[in-house]
Amino acid sequence: MAIRLVIGIALVALGLLHVVTGTLAIAAYVVGAVAILTGVIRYCPAWSIFGINTSSPAHK
């Protein structure tokens, strides 16, 4: 979760600070926003498509 948030924030910052411009900036915004969203809600739909579960098992 934390890695996704850091990467998302970094990508959005690259666009906002004009480190990347044009189409690359738009891609950075989109990928960054998706990374932030999936980090905040702690769920990534792409993982479920591939049948991957990264959550630890619940303790009983």
PyMOL Python script that loads the backbone (N, CA, C, O; Angstrom):
from pymol import cmd

cmd.read_pdbstr("""\
ATOM      1  N   MET A   1       0.807  -1.175   0.000  1.00  0.00           N
ATOM      2  CA  MET A   1       0.000   0.000   0.000  1.00  0.00           C
ATOM      3  C   MET A   1       0.866   1.260   0.000  1.00  0.00           C
ATOM      4  O   MET A   1       0.636   2.163  -0.804  1.00  0.00           O
ATOM      5  N   ALA A   2       1.827   1.330   0.863  1.00  0.00           N
ATOM      6  CA  ALA A   2       2.655   2.530   0.971  1.00  0.00           C
ATOM      7  C   ALA A   2       3.467   2.760  -0.302  1.00  0.00           C
ATOM      8  O   ALA A   2       3.676   3.902  -0.712  1.00  0.00           O
ATOM      9  N   ILE A   3       3.913   1.695  -0.913  1.00  0.00           N
ATOM     10  CA  ILE A   3       4.698   1.834  -2.144  1.00  0.00           C
ATOM     11  C   ILE A   3       3.841   2.440  -3.243  1.00  0.00           C
ATOM     12  O   ILE A   3       4.297   3.323  -3.971  1.00  0.00           O
ATOM     13  N   ARG A   4       2.600   1.972  -3.370  1.00  0.00           N
ATOM     14  CA  ARG A   4       1.691   2.526  -4.382  1.00  0.00           C
ATOM     15  C   ARG A   4       1.451   4.009  -4.148  1.00  0.00           C
ATOM     16  O   ARG A   4       1.438   4.798  -5.092  1.00  0.00           O
ATOM     17  N   LEU A   5       1.262   4.387  -2.890  1.00  0.00           N
ATOM     18  CA  LEU A   5       1.023   5.798  -2.584  1.00  0.00           C
ATOM     19  C   LEU A   5       2.227   6.661  -2.938  1.00  0.00           C
ATOM     20  O   LEU A   5       2.076   7.733  -3.524  1.00  0.00           O
ATOM     21  N   VAL A   6       3.402   6.203  -2.588  1.00  0.00           N
ATOM     22  CA  VAL A   6       4.624   6.971  -2.876  1.00  0.00           C
ATOM     23  C   VAL A   6       4.826   7.104  -4.380  1.00  0.00           C
ATOM     24  O   VAL A   6       5.138   8.189  -4.871  1.00  0.00           O
ATOM     25  N   ILE A   7       4.651   6.013  -5.111  1.00  0.00           N
ATOM     26  CA  ILE A   7       4.819   6.056  -6.565  1.00  0.00           C
ATOM     27  C   ILE A   7       3.767   6.966  -7.190  1.00  0.00           C
ATOM     28  O   ILE A   7       4.073   7.762  -8.078  1.00  0.00           O
ATOM     29  N   GLY A   8       2.527   6.845  -6.723  1.00  0.00           N
ATOM     30  CA  GLY A   8       1.459   7.691  -7.253  1.00  0.00           C
ATOM     31  C   GLY A   8       1.726   9.165  -7.021  1.00  0.00           C
ATOM     32  O   GLY A   8       1.581   9.981  -7.932  1.00  0.00           O
ATOM     33  N   ILE A   9       2.111   9.502  -5.814  1.00  0.00           N
ATOM     34  CA  ILE A   9       2.407  10.902  -5.493  1.00  0.00           C
ATOM     35  C   ILE A   9       3.586  11.402  -6.321  1.00  0.00           C
ATOM     36  O   ILE A   9       3.572  12.537  -6.797  1.00  0.00           O
ATOM     37  N   ALA A  10       4.602  10.568  -6.494  1.00  0.00           N
ATOM     38  CA  ALA A  10       5.772  10.966  -7.286  1.00  0.00           C
ATOM     39  C   ALA A  10       5.390  11.217  -8.739  1.00  0.00           C
ATOM     40  O   ALA A  10       5.850  12.188  -9.341  1.00  0.00           O
ATOM     41  N   LEU A  11       4.555  10.354  -9.309  1.00  0.00           N
ATOM     42  CA  LEU A  11       4.146  10.533 -10.700  1.00  0.00           C
ATOM     43  C   LEU A  11       3.329  11.807 -10.891  1.00  0.00           C
ATOM     44  O   LEU A  11       3.544  12.550 -11.849  1.00  0.00           O
ATOM     45  N   VAL A  12       2.402  12.054  -9.989  1.00  0.00           N
ATOM     46  CA  VAL A  12       1.598  13.275 -10.084  1.00  0.00           C
ATOM     47  C   VAL A  12       2.501  14.506  -9.904  1.00  0.00           C
ATOM     48  O   VAL A  12       2.323  15.512 -10.592  1.00  0.00           O
ATOM     49  N   ALA A  13       3.451  14.426  -8.994  1.00  0.00           N
ATOM     50  CA  ALA A  13       4.374  15.541  -8.768  1.00  0.00           C
ATOM     51  C   ALA A  13       5.229  15.821 -10.000  1.00  0.00           C
ATOM     52  O   ALA A  13       5.515  16.976 -10.313  1.00  0.00           O
ATOM     53  N   LEU A  14       5.637  14.759 -10.698  1.00  0.00           N
ATOM     54  CA  LEU A  14       6.427  14.964 -11.923  1.00  0.00           C
ATOM     55  C   LEU A  14       5.650  15.800 -12.935  1.00  0.00           C
ATOM     56  O   LEU A  14       6.220  16.667 -13.598  1.00  0.00           O
ATOM     57  N   GLY A  15       4.370  15.544 -13.051  1.00  0.00           N
ATOM     58  CA  GLY A  15       3.548  16.328 -13.970  1.00  0.00           C
ATOM     59  C   GLY A  15       3.333  17.748 -13.468  1.00  0.00           C
ATOM     60  O   GLY A  15       3.443  18.704 -14.236  1.00  0.00           O
ATOM     61  N   LEU A  16       3.028  17.888 -12.189  1.00  0.00           N
ATOM     62  CA  LEU A  16       2.766  19.214 -11.640  1.00  0.00           C
ATOM     63  C   LEU A  16       3.994  20.120 -11.664  1.00  0.00           C
ATOM     64  O   LEU A  16       3.878  21.334 -11.833  1.00  0.00           O
ATOM     65  N   LEU A  17       5.154  19.525 -11.496  1.00  0.00           N
ATOM     66  CA  LEU A  17       6.392  20.307 -11.480  1.00  0.00           C
ATOM     67  C   LEU A  17       6.992  20.476 -12.876  1.00  0.00           C
ATOM     68  O   LEU A  17       8.086  21.020 -13.027  1.00  0.00           O
ATOM     69  N   HIS A  18       6.272  20.007 -13.893  1.00  0.00           N
ATOM     70  CA  HIS A  18       6.683  20.123 -15.298  1.00  0.00           C
ATOM     71  C   HIS A  18       8.005  19.428 -15.595  1.00  0.00           C
ATOM     72  O   HIS A  18       8.748  19.845 -16.484  1.00  0.00           O
ATOM     73  N   VAL A  19       8.293  18.374 -14.852  1.00  0.00           N
ATOM     74  CA  VAL A  19       9.465  17.555 -15.150  1.00  0.00           C
ATOM     75  C   VAL A  19       9.187  16.769 -16.429  1.00  0.00           C
ATOM     76  O   VAL A  19      10.074  16.578 -17.260  1.00  0.00           O
ATOM     77  N   VAL A  20       7.944  16.318 -16.571  1.00  0.00           N
ATOM     78  CA  VAL A  20       7.489  15.688 -17.808  1.00  0.00           C
ATOM     79  C   VAL A  20       6.368  16.555 -18.367  1.00  0.00           C
ATOM     80  O   VAL A  20       5.618  17.177 -17.614  1.00  0.00           O
ATOM     81  N   THR A  21       6.261  16.592 -19.682  1.00  0.00           N
ATOM     82  CA  THR A  21       5.252  17.431 -20.320  1.00  0.00           C
ATOM     83  C   THR A  21       4.535  16.659 -21.410  1.00  0.00           C
ATOM     84  O   THR A  21       4.952  15.565 -21.791  1.00  0.00           O
ATOM     85  N   GLY A  22       3.467  17.233 -21.901  1.00  0.00           N
ATOM     86  CA  GLY A  22       2.732  16.655 -23.019  1.00  0.00           C
ATOM     87  C   GLY A  22       2.050  15.346 -22.659  1.00  0.00           C
ATOM     88  O   GLY A  22       1.470  15.197 -21.583  1.00  0.00           O
ATOM     89  N   THR A  23       2.134  14.405 -23.586  1.00  0.00           N
ATOM     90  CA  THR A  23       1.487  13.110 -23.421  1.00  0.00           C
ATOM     91  C   THR A  23       2.056  12.352 -22.234  1.00  0.00           C
ATOM     92  O   THR A  23       1.317  11.662 -21.533  1.00  0.00           O
ATOM     93  N   LEU A  24       3.335  12.467 -22.001  1.00  0.00           N
ATOM     94  CA  LEU A  24       3.958  11.789 -20.868  1.00  0.00           C
ATOM     95  C   LEU A  24       3.420  12.327 -19.541  1.00  0.00           C
ATOM     96  O   LEU A  24       3.257  11.567 -18.586  1.00  0.00           O
ATOM     97  N   ALA A  25       3.147  13.618 -19.475  1.00  0.00           N
ATOM     98  CA  ALA A  25       2.574  14.200 -18.256  1.00  0.00           C
ATOM     99  C   ALA A  25       1.166  13.669 -18.025  1.00  0.00           C
ATOM    100  O   ALA A  25       0.800  13.359 -16.891  1.00  0.00           O
ATOM    101  N   ILE A  26       0.376  13.561 -19.083  1.00  0.00           N
ATOM    102  CA  ILE A  26      -0.980  13.026 -18.954  1.00  0.00           C
ATOM    103  C   ILE A  26      -0.925  11.589 -18.466  1.00  0.00           C
ATOM    104  O   ILE A  26      -1.700  11.197 -17.593  1.00  0.00           O
ATOM    105  N   ALA A  27      -0.009  10.797 -19.027  1.00  0.00           N
ATOM    106  CA  ALA A  27       0.152   9.407 -18.585  1.00  0.00           C
ATOM    107  C   ALA A  27       0.583   9.353 -17.123  1.00  0.00           C
ATOM    108  O   ALA A  27       0.118   8.495 -16.373  1.00  0.00           O
ATOM    109  N   ALA A  28       1.458  10.252 -16.715  1.00  0.00           N
ATOM    110  CA  ALA A  28       1.911  10.290 -15.317  1.00  0.00           C
ATOM    111  C   ALA A  28       0.757  10.624 -14.392  1.00  0.00           C
ATOM    112  O   ALA A  28       0.631  10.030 -13.321  1.00  0.00           O
ATOM    113  N   TYR A  29      -0.096  11.576 -14.791  1.00  0.00           N
ATOM    114  CA  TYR A  29      -1.268  11.914 -13.984  1.00  0.00           C
ATOM    115  C   TYR A  29      -2.208  10.721 -13.834  1.00  0.00           C
ATOM    116  O   TYR A  29      -2.660  10.411 -12.732  1.00  0.00           O
ATOM    117  N   VAL A  30      -2.498  10.055 -14.952  1.00  0.00           N
ATOM    118  CA  VAL A  30      -3.454   8.943 -14.925  1.00  0.00           C
ATOM    119  C   VAL A  30      -2.911   7.780 -14.104  1.00  0.00           C
ATOM    120  O   VAL A  30      -3.598   7.272 -13.218  1.00  0.00           O
ATOM    121  N   VAL A  31      -1.690   7.357 -14.390  1.00  0.00           N
ATOM    122  CA  VAL A  31      -1.097   6.231 -13.665  1.00  0.00           C
ATOM    123  C   VAL A  31      -0.910   6.596 -12.192  1.00  0.00           C
ATOM    124  O   VAL A  31      -1.139   5.766 -11.311  1.00  0.00           O
ATOM    125  N   GLY A  32      -0.496   7.826 -11.926  1.00  0.00           N
ATOM    126  CA  GLY A  32      -0.323   8.274 -10.549  1.00  0.00           C
ATOM    127  C   GLY A  32      -1.633   8.293  -9.787  1.00  0.00           C
ATOM    128  O   GLY A  32      -1.688   7.871  -8.632  1.00  0.00           O
ATOM    129  N   ALA A  33      -2.698   8.782 -10.428  1.00  0.00           N
ATOM    130  CA  ALA A  33      -4.004   8.832  -9.771  1.00  0.00           C
ATOM    131  C   ALA A  33      -4.525   7.430  -9.477  1.00  0.00           C
ATOM    132  O   ALA A  33      -5.087   7.183  -8.410  1.00  0.00           O
ATOM    133  N   VAL A  34      -4.338   6.514 -10.421  1.00  0.00           N
ATOM    134  CA  VAL A  34      -4.777   5.129 -10.202  1.00  0.00           C
ATOM    135  C   VAL A  34      -3.977   4.500  -9.064  1.00  0.00           C
ATOM    136  O   VAL A  34      -4.540   3.799  -8.223  1.00  0.00           O
ATOM    137  N   ALA A  35      -2.677   4.747  -9.033  1.00  0.00           N
ATOM    138  CA  ALA A  35      -1.838   4.199  -7.960  1.00  0.00           C
ATOM    139  C   ALA A  35      -2.263   4.749  -6.602  1.00  0.00           C
ATOM    140  O   ALA A  35      -2.325   4.005  -5.624  1.00  0.00           O
ATOM    141  N   ILE A  36      -2.555   6.038  -6.537  1.00  0.00           N
ATOM    142  CA  ILE A  36      -2.999   6.636  -5.274  1.00  0.00           C
ATOM    143  C   ILE A  36      -4.343   6.048  -4.862  1.00  0.00           C
ATOM    144  O   ILE A  36      -4.533   5.689  -3.700  1.00  0.00           O
ATOM    145  N   LEU A  37      -5.277   5.948  -5.806  1.00  0.00           N
ATOM    146  CA  LEU A  37      -6.603   5.413  -5.497  1.00  0.00           C
ATOM    147  C   LEU A  37      -6.527   3.974  -4.994  1.00  0.00           C
ATOM    148  O   LEU A  37      -7.145   3.636  -3.985  1.00  0.00           O
ATOM    149  N   THR A  38      -5.770   3.123  -5.693  1.00  0.00           N
ATOM    150  CA  THR A  38      -5.669   1.725  -5.263  1.00  0.00           C
ATOM    151  C   THR A  38      -4.905   1.605  -3.947  1.00  0.00           C
ATOM    152  O   THR A  38      -5.153   0.679  -3.175  1.00  0.00           O
ATOM    153  N   GLY A  39      -3.990   2.516  -3.683  1.00  0.00           N
ATOM    154  CA  GLY A  39      -3.283   2.514  -2.407  1.00  0.00           C
ATOM    155  C   GLY A  39      -4.182   2.918  -1.259  1.00  0.00           C
ATOM    156  O   GLY A  39      -4.092   2.360  -0.166  1.00  0.00           O
ATOM    157  N   VAL A  40      -5.050   3.892  -1.505  1.00  0.00           N
ATOM    158  CA  VAL A  40      -5.951   4.371  -0.457  1.00  0.00           C
ATOM    159  C   VAL A  40      -7.033   3.342  -0.144  1.00  0.00           C
ATOM    160  O   VAL A  40      -7.321   3.083   1.025  1.00  0.00           O
ATOM    161  N   ILE A  41      -7.640   2.746  -1.188  1.00  0.00           N
ATOM    162  CA  ILE A  41      -8.717   1.788  -0.935  1.00  0.00           C
ATOM    163  C   ILE A  41      -8.197   0.380  -0.666  1.00  0.00           C
ATOM    164  O   ILE A  41      -8.965  -0.517  -0.319  1.00  0.00           O
ATOM    165  N   ARG A  42      -6.895   0.193  -0.828  1.00  0.00           N
ATOM    166  CA  ARG A  42      -6.216  -1.074  -0.539  1.00  0.00           C
ATOM    167  C   ARG A  42      -6.786  -2.242  -1.350  1.00  0.00           C
ATOM    168  O   ARG A  42      -6.885  -3.363  -0.853  1.00  0.00           O
ATOM    169  N   TYR A  43      -7.157  -1.966  -2.600  1.00  0.00           N
ATOM    170  CA  TYR A  43      -7.672  -3.001  -3.487  1.00  0.00           C
ATOM    171  C   TYR A  43      -7.282  -2.648  -4.909  1.00  0.00           C
ATOM    172  O   TYR A  43      -7.455  -1.510  -5.344  1.00  0.00           O
ATOM    173  N   CYS A  44      -6.755  -3.627  -5.634  1.00  0.00           N
ATOM    174  CA  CYS A  44      -6.373  -3.425  -7.020  1.00  0.00           C
ATOM    175  C   CYS A  44      -7.123  -4.443  -7.880  1.00  0.00           C
ATOM    176  O   CYS A  44      -6.859  -5.641  -7.776  1.00  0.00           O
ATOM    177  N   PRO A  45      -8.046  -3.995  -8.721  1.00  0.00           N
ATOM    178  CA  PRO A  45      -8.823  -4.911  -9.544  1.00  0.00           C
ATOM    179  C   PRO A  45      -7.955  -5.760 -10.482  1.00  0.00           C
ATOM    180  O   PRO A  45      -8.334  -6.881 -10.822  1.00  0.00           O
ATOM    181  N   ALA A  46      -6.820  -5.247 -10.894  1.00  0.00           N
ATOM    182  CA  ALA A  46      -5.949  -6.013 -11.795  1.00  0.00           C
ATOM    183  C   ALA A  46      -5.467  -7.300 -11.133  1.00  0.00           C
ATOM    184  O   ALA A  46      -5.335  -8.326 -11.801  1.00  0.00           O
ATOM    185  N   TRP A  47      -5.205  -7.258  -9.835  1.00  0.00           N
ATOM    186  CA  TRP A  47      -4.746  -8.469  -9.143  1.00  0.00           C
ATOM    187  C   TRP A  47      -5.824  -9.548  -9.158  1.00  0.00           C
ATOM    188  O   TRP A  47      -5.514 -10.728  -9.324  1.00  0.00           O
ATOM    189  N   SER A  48      -7.085  -9.156  -8.987  1.00  0.00           N
ATOM    190  CA  SER A  48      -8.151 -10.161  -8.964  1.00  0.00           C
ATOM    191  C   SER A  48      -8.345 -10.808 -10.324  1.00  0.00           C
ATOM    192  O   SER A  48      -8.739 -11.972 -10.399  1.00  0.00           O
ATOM    193  N   ILE A  49      -8.080 -10.083 -11.394  1.00  0.00           N
ATOM    194  CA  ILE A  49      -8.172 -10.661 -12.746  1.00  0.00           C
ATOM    195  C   ILE A  49      -7.184 -11.811 -12.884  1.00  0.00           C
ATOM    196  O   ILE A  49      -7.499 -12.834 -13.492  1.00  0.00           O
ATOM    197  N   PHE A  50      -6.006 -11.649 -12.326  1.00  0.00           N
ATOM    198  CA  PHE A  50      -4.971 -12.683 -12.417  1.00  0.00           C
ATOM    199  C   PHE A  50      -5.019 -13.671 -11.250  1.00  0.00           C
ATOM    200  O   PHE A  50      -4.189 -14.577 -11.171  1.00  0.00           O
ATOM    201  N   GLY A  51      -5.978 -13.500 -10.353  1.00  0.00           N
ATOM    202  CA  GLY A  51      -6.136 -14.433  -9.236  1.00  0.00           C
ATOM    203  C   GLY A  51      -5.069 -14.303  -8.167  1.00  0.00           C
ATOM    204  O   GLY A  51      -4.776 -15.265  -7.458  1.00  0.00           O
ATOM    205  N   ILE A  52      -4.487 -13.117  -8.047  1.00  0.00           N
ATOM    206  CA  ILE A  52      -3.431 -12.895  -7.061  1.00  0.00           C
ATOM    207  C   ILE A  52      -4.034 -12.235  -5.832  1.00  0.00           C
ATOM    208  O   ILE A  52      -4.800 -11.278  -5.952  1.00  0.00           O
ATOM    209  N   ASN A  53      -3.695 -12.737  -4.655  1.00  0.00           N
ATOM    210  CA  ASN A  53      -4.149 -12.152  -3.402  1.00  0.00           C
ATOM    211  C   ASN A  53      -2.918 -11.852  -2.557  1.00  0.00           C
ATOM    212  O   ASN A  53      -2.211 -12.766  -2.132  1.00  0.00           O
ATOM    213  N   THR A  54      -2.667 -10.577  -2.318  1.00  0.00           N
ATOM    214  CA  THR A  54      -1.477 -10.190  -1.555  1.00  0.00           C
ATOM    215  C   THR A  54      -1.783  -9.899  -0.091  1.00  0.00           C
ATOM    216  O   THR A  54      -0.875  -9.562   0.670  1.00  0.00           O
ATOM    217  N   SER A  55      -3.061 -10.024   0.323  1.00  0.00           N
ATOM    218  CA  SER A  55      -3.382  -9.771   1.733  1.00  0.00           C
ATOM    219  C   SER A  55      -3.006 -10.975   2.586  1.00  0.00           C
ATOM    220  O   SER A  55      -3.067 -12.129   2.161  1.00  0.00           O
ATOM    221  N   SER A  56      -2.621 -10.650   3.792  1.00  0.00           N
ATOM    222  CA  SER A  56      -2.275 -11.717   4.716  1.00  0.00           C
ATOM    223  C   SER A  56      -3.558 -12.396   5.195  1.00  0.00           C
ATOM    224  O   SER A  56      -4.602 -11.749   5.285  1.00  0.00           O
ATOM    225  N   PRO A  57      -3.491 -13.684   5.502  1.00  0.00           N
ATOM    226  CA  PRO A  57      -4.687 -14.381   5.972  1.00  0.00           C
ATOM    227  C   PRO A  57      -5.175 -13.821   7.305  1.00  0.00           C
ATOM    228  O   PRO A  57      -4.380 -13.393   8.142  1.00  0.00           O
ATOM    229  N   ALA A  58      -6.467 -13.831   7.484  1.00  0.00           N
ATOM    230  CA  ALA A  58      -7.058 -13.330   8.732  1.00  0.00           C
ATOM    231  C   ALA A  58      -6.738 -14.284   9.882  1.00  0.00           C
ATOM    232  O   ALA A  58      -6.753 -15.505   9.728  1.00  0.00           O
ATOM    233  N   HIS A  59      -6.449 -13.688  11.032  1.00  0.00           N
ATOM    234  CA  HIS A  59      -6.174 -14.493  12.225  1.00  0.00           C
ATOM    235  C   HIS A  59      -7.499 -14.918  12.860  1.00  0.00           C
ATOM    236  O   HIS A  59      -8.441 -14.131  12.947  1.00  0.00           O
ATOM    237  N   LYS A  60      -7.553 -16.184  13.302  1.00  0.00           N
ATOM    238  CA  LYS A  60      -8.771 -16.678  13.939  1.00  0.00           C
ATOM    239  C   LYS A  60      -8.580 -16.798  15.424  1.00  0.00           C
ATOM    240  O   LYS A  60      -9.502 -17.200  16.135  1.00  0.00           O
TER     241      LYS A  60
END
""", "prot")
cmd.dss("prot")
cmd.show_as("cartoon", "prot")
cmd.util.cbc("prot")
cmd.orient("prot")
